[in-house]
Amino acid sequence: LLYRLVDGGEKVLLDADGALRLVEEEVQHSAGDSEEENSEEEADDPSLFRQPVRREKKKTQADKNRHLRFLQQQRRRAAKLSSRERRAALARLDDLLRECDEDEEDRQEAQKDKEERLKAKIEAAKQGRVKLRIGR
């Protein structure tokens, strides 16, 4: 088992040879029952509540490129499958690529907004309306 993609309620497994295997929801439900029993036992353990809060690592351009290469590799593997499986896998991969593009666009828009606010603040400081604090 090399990769595991989770889409909605359906799990998709890709083996080392690129074969696609679908895991039905029934298997998930039977596994979910035992997980619920374990979660009740784990709820009594106070050490679970004292775990450090981890901040999400900022993605570098290399990470983004690596992820896109991975998605393209998955797309090539999906192209080797039967037509029905191929359509399902390609649709999921297209959705993932679209999400990556939307995230990148959101980040770029946020960066532009930040730059515009900074420019407006600098202009206001030049006119003496606002004190500009630098170095925060």
N, C-alpha and C positions, 0 to 999 in steps of 0.2 A: 504494500500500500504506500503510494508516494504522496498523493494529494487528496484532500477531502474538501469539497466545496459544499457549503450548506446554503440552500436556497429555499426560503419559506419553510415548509414542513418536510421537504424532500432532501435527503442526503445523497450526494453523488460522490462515488469513490473512483479514483483513477489509479489503476495498477501501474507497475513499472513498465509494462509493455504498452501502456496507453489505453487499455481496455476500460470501458466505462461500466460501472456497476451501480445500480440503483438500490437503495435500501428503503424498504417500505416503512410507512409510519407505524405499522403494527410492532415492528421490532423496537422502534423508539418508545412506544407506549409501554411495552414490557420492561424496557430498561428504565423508563421514567418512574415506574412504581418502586423499584428498588432504590433509586436515587432519593425519592421522597422519604423513605424509611431512614436512609443514612443521614439526610439533612436534619431530621428530628434529633438524632443522636448527636450530631455535630453542633446543634444549636445550644446544647448545654455546656459546651467547651468555651470558656471565656477567652482563650487565646485567639480564637477566630476574629474577635471584635477588635483586637489590638494590633492589627496589621498596618504597616505604614501606608500612607497614601502616596501612590506613585503618579507622577505627572507623565502625561503622554510625551514621548520623545518627539521632538520636532523633526519632520521628515526632511532629509537633505535631498538635493537633486539626484544624487546617486541612488538613494532609496527609491525615489519615484521612478527613475529609469529602470531599476532592477524589477520593480513591481510590474511595470509595463511590459518588460521583456518576458516576465513570467506569464502574464496574461496572453501575450502573443504566442508563447509556446503552448499554452493550454488550448488556444484557438487552433493551432496547427494539429494538435493531437485530436481535437474534437472533429476536425475535418476528415479524419480517417475512420470515423464511426459510421454506423448505419444511418440512413437518412433521417429516421425519426429521432434517434438519439442525438444525431448531429444537430438537428434543428433546436432541440431543447438545450443542448450544451452551448451552442452558438448564441442563443438568445440570452442565456445567463451571462456569458462572457461579454456580450454587447452591453448588457445592463451594468456590469462591473466597470467596463471602460467608460461608459457614460457617467457613472458616479465619480470616477477619478477625474474626468474632465470638469464636471460641475464643481468638485471640491477645489480644483486648481483655479477655476474662474472666481469662486467665492474668495479664495485667498488673495487673488490679484485685486479684486474689487475692494477688499478690506484694506489692502496696502495703499491703494489709490486714495481711499477715503481718509486714511491716516495722514498721508502726505498733504492732502487738501486742507485738513484741519490745522496741520502744523503751519502751512503757508498763511492761512487766515489769521492764525495767532501771531505770527511774525509781523504781518501787516498791521494788526491791531497794536502790537507793541511799538512799532515804528511811529504810529500816530499818537501813542501815549495813552491809549484807552486801557491797556492791560499790561500788567507786569509780566515779563517773560522770565521764567525760571529755567535755567539751563543746567543740565547735569543730573537730572532725576532719572 
